[in-house]
Amino acid sequence: MKKILFVLAFLAFSSSFSQDSIVVPSEKRWDMFKYDFVNMFKGVGYSYARPFHWQGKQWAQFGGVVAGTGAVYLIDDDTSRFIRLQKEGVPEVIRSYGTFYGSPENNYLVTSGVYLTGLIAKNEKLRRTGVLLISSATSAGFLQQVLKSAVGRARPIANLGKDTFDPFNSSRNFHSFPSGHALLAFTNAYAIGKQFKSPWAKAGIYTLGAIPGLSRIWDGQHWLSDFVFAIAISVATVESIDKYLDRKYNEKYNAQDKRTSWNLNFGPGTLGVTVNF
């Protein structure tokens, strides 16, 4: 645990030395790579340091996420049972995609491919996209690993119920919260969705990004609240690092994306997510 805290503190400390002005690297690919690698590293640190700078609005949003996740938690038994019953009706190609794409190895294969394509082509927008993808996945992925161990929530497949917690239990049966597949896949989807203005294109990309997380629910590996909280981490991480990269690259994504908002709605007989583009 001390090692984890040291890494988090070091990353947050390093981000404070980031330059605010854009430094354009030379046309040499090696110089571009060095510049991008530093921004990947500092982007991760920047995302971890953000909570220390939150104000009333940000804390209110965090409170909303916690309250929304808590509301979903209350109905986890029912939603888990319902979603698992739908598994056999899901086409095999969708089930395979959900399992394949959400794994860390395949995730980094995709994100690295995007970055290397941009580096080889000397395309700043693709390079920046790759930096955003890799740094967001690294930041969110490390955080979910810490949370999984610290929370120690039992997976549905363990048949111990939604209220069973055993922090720092090394068994994977107690690493349910939050969902790693949901987090990594939706982090990619949310970052890629920033390339498009069309809300329909965004909705399609977000849907593809949500499937791996949903697949883990119908496989009995996660509860719905694990999925919901993972999505919230994904959005917050990408938005944070994207704002940092605005200060490092001339290529900017659609300005309207910075105004994207997500709201969890819950009440008697009502549960949903509202997304404003």
N, C-alpha and C positions, 0 to 999 in steps of 0.2 A: 504494500500500500504506500509506503514511503517513496518507493521508486515512481509510482504513478503520480503522486503529488509533486515530486521533483520535476518530472517531465512537463506536467501542466504549468507549473510555475515558470519553468524555463521558456516554454513556448510563449506564454503571455508576456514575459519580460522582454523576449526578443522582438516581439511585435511593436514595442514602444520605440524601437530605433528605426522603424521603417520610414523611408523618405516620403514626403507628401507630393513631390514633383515627379513627373514622368521622365524617366531616363531611357532614351532610345538606344538599344544595343546596336552594335555594328551589324553589317549584313552577313557576317560569318555565323554559321549555324551554331558553332560552339559557344559563341558569345550570347546568342539568343537562348541557348539551353541553360547557360549559367544564370542569366537574368531570370528566366522562367522558374528555374528550380528554387532560387532564393524567394521568389514571390509565392511559390507553393508553400514553402516552409513558413514564411511570415504570414501568409493568409491563414494557416492553421492557428498560429499564435494569436492573430487578430480576433479570430472567432471565439477563442477561449477567453480573451480579455474583455469581450463586449459586456458581459453581465456586470462588470465593475463600473460600467459607464451608463447603465440603464437608469432611466428616470421614471416618472409616474406612469407614462403611457406604456412603456415596455414592461414594467412590472404588472400593470393591469392586464396586458396581453398574456403574460406568463400565467397569471392567476386564472385567466379564462381557459387556457390550455389545461391547467391542472384540474379545474372544475369540470371541464368537458370530459377529460380522461376519466375522472372519478365517476361521472354519470354513466359512461359506457361500462366502467368496471362493475357497476351494480347489476348490469344485465349480461355480464360475460358468460354465465352458465347457459342462458337461453340462446344467445347469439352464437356461441361456439357450437352448441348442439345443432342449431338450424343450419349453419354454414357447412358443418361436417356432413350433414345429410345430403347436401347438394353435390358432393364430390363426384359421385358416379355419373352425374348428368353433365359434368364439364368435359368438353372434348379433350382427348388425350394430348393434342398438340399444345393446347393452352396450359394444361397441367405440367407438361415437360418444360415449356418455356418458363413457367413460374419457378420451377425448381432450379433450372439451369442458370438463368440470368441473375438471380439474387445472390448467388454464391460470391464470396470475396474474390476468388481467383478469376472468375469470368468477368466480374465487374471491372477489375483493374485491367484486364485484357482489352476491354472495350474503351475505357477511358484513356489508357496509354496509346491505343491505336489512333484515337482522335488527336491527341497531342502530337504524336510522331508525324501524322499526316500534315498537320499545320507547320511543324518544324521543317520537314522536308520541302514543302511547298513555299516556305517562308511567308505563310499567310498569318498575319497577326491575329485576326479574328478567330481562326481555328486554334492557334496557339493559346490564346486567352481562354477559349472554351475548354481546352484540355487542362489548363492550369486550374480553372474553376472546378472541373469535374474531379480531378485528382485530389486537390486540397480539400474540397468539400467531403469527398468520400473518406479521406484520411481523418479529418476532424470528427465527423459524425460517427465514423466506424470505431474510432478509439473510445469515444464517449460512450457508445452503446455497450462496448465490452466492459467498461468500468461499471456501468449501471447494472448490467446483467449479473455481474458477480456480487455487487453491493446489495442489490435488491433480493436476489435469490428466489425469484418467484417460480413456483412449480409449473411445468408445461401441462396443457390439458391432457396430453397422452399419458402423463404420470398417474392420472385418475385420483388426484389428491384434492381436487377442487380449486376454485379460483382464489381462495383466501389463504393458501399455503405458501409461506415464505421461509426460507432458510438461507440468510445472507452468507456469502463466501463459501457455499457448498460447491465443491469442485465438479460435482455431477452435472452433466449437461441437462438433466431433467429439471434442474433448478436455475436455468438460464433463459427464462421466458421473456422477461421485460427489460428493454423493448425488443421488437422484432428486427433482427439484423438484415434479413432479406428485404423487408419492407423499407427499411431505412436506406440501404445502399441503392436499391432499384429506383426509389422515388427521388433520391438525391440527384441521380443522373437525369431522370425525367424532368425534374423541376429546372435544373440547370440548362438542359437542352431546350426546354419550352421557352426560355428567355430569347431564343433566336427568332421567335415568330410573333407577329402582331395579332394574327387571327385567333380569336378565342376558341374556335372549333379545332384548329390545329393544336392549340395548347391542351384542350380537353382530351383529344385523342392521345397525345403524348402522355398526359397524366394518367389516363386509363391504363396504357401499356405499363407505366411505371408502378401502378398499384397492384397489378396482377401477381407479381412474385410474393408480395406481402399477404394477399388474400389466399394464395396457394398454401401458405404456411398455416393459415387458420383451418382450411378444410383438411389439411394433413394432421391436424391435432397438435401442432408444434407451438402455436401461439394463440392467445386470446385476442379478441377484437380490440381491447384497450391497449394491448402491446402494439398493435398495428397503428392505432390512432396517435399514440404518443411518438412513435417512430416517424410518422409523417410530419408532425410538428417540429421535431428536431431537424429533419431534412430541410424544410422550408426556412427555418431560422438560420441554419448554417449556410445555406446557399446565398440567402439575402445578405448575410453579414460579409462573407468573403467576396461576393460580387461588388459590394460597395467599396471594399478595400482595393479591388483590382481596378476600379474606376480611376484611382489615383496613379495607376501603374501602366496603363495601356491607353493609347489614343482611341482604339476601337471601343465604342460604347454600345451596349445593347439597347433595345427599345426603352425609351424613357418611361413609358407607361408601366413597364414591368415593375418598376420600383414602387408603384402604387398598388400592387396586387395585395389583396387582403383575404384572409381565411378566417371564417367564423364557425365555431361549433354551435349548433342549435339543439337544445334538448328541453324536453318538457313531458307532460303526461301523454304517452302514446306517440311522441315525436322524437326523432333522432336524425340529424343530418349535418351536412357541411355546406356552407355557402361560400363560394369563391367569387370575388369581384375583380375583374380584369381592368 
